[in-house]
């Protein structure tokens, strides 16, 4: 089993930055991909960024050039640096992990609000 705990959400103004962190515990050696998703009420959960154990990354088009994902495999942590935030980035952000056996794990979510 893998447990994920996020931190770092909050309220910022447009153009500002936030850094989200997620710490995995438990059987972290089985984790292949880690990433971040976001969701607003009444909408589907959207993949924001993912990073595989070898370091390859993937971003949704709307955040390319503004967000950067990184991970520390030894510590089981993943970080999302979010710059130039926009109101449309407002959502609950969820940390995600996928194991080599294609089991999915989710954090409890952290609110990010971008508003003037």
NORBELGI-V347770 format. One record per backbone hydrogen bond with DSSP energy under -1.0 kcal/mol. CO is the residue of the C=O (numbers start at 0). NH is the residue of the N-H. If there is no record, write none. Layout:
[[CO;NH] [CO;NH]]
This chain:
[[0;26] [2;24] [4;22] [6;20] [9;112] [11;114] [12;15] [15;84] [17;81] [19;79] [20;6] [21;77] [22;4] [24;2] [25;27] [26;29] [27;30] [29;99] [31;52] [32;97] [33;50] [34;95] [35;47] [35;48] [36;93] [37;45] [38;91] [39;42] [45;37] [47;59] [48;35] [49;57] [50;33] [51;54] [55;51] [57;49] [59;62] [62;65] [62;66] [65;82] [67;80] [69;78] [71;75] [71;76] [75;23] [76;71] [77;21] [78;69] [79;19] [80;67] [81;17] [84;14] [85;88] [86;89] [90;111] [91;38] [92;109] [93;36] [94;106] [95;34] [96;104] [97;31] [97;32] [98;101] [102;98] [104;96] [109;92] [110;9] [111;90] [112;11]]
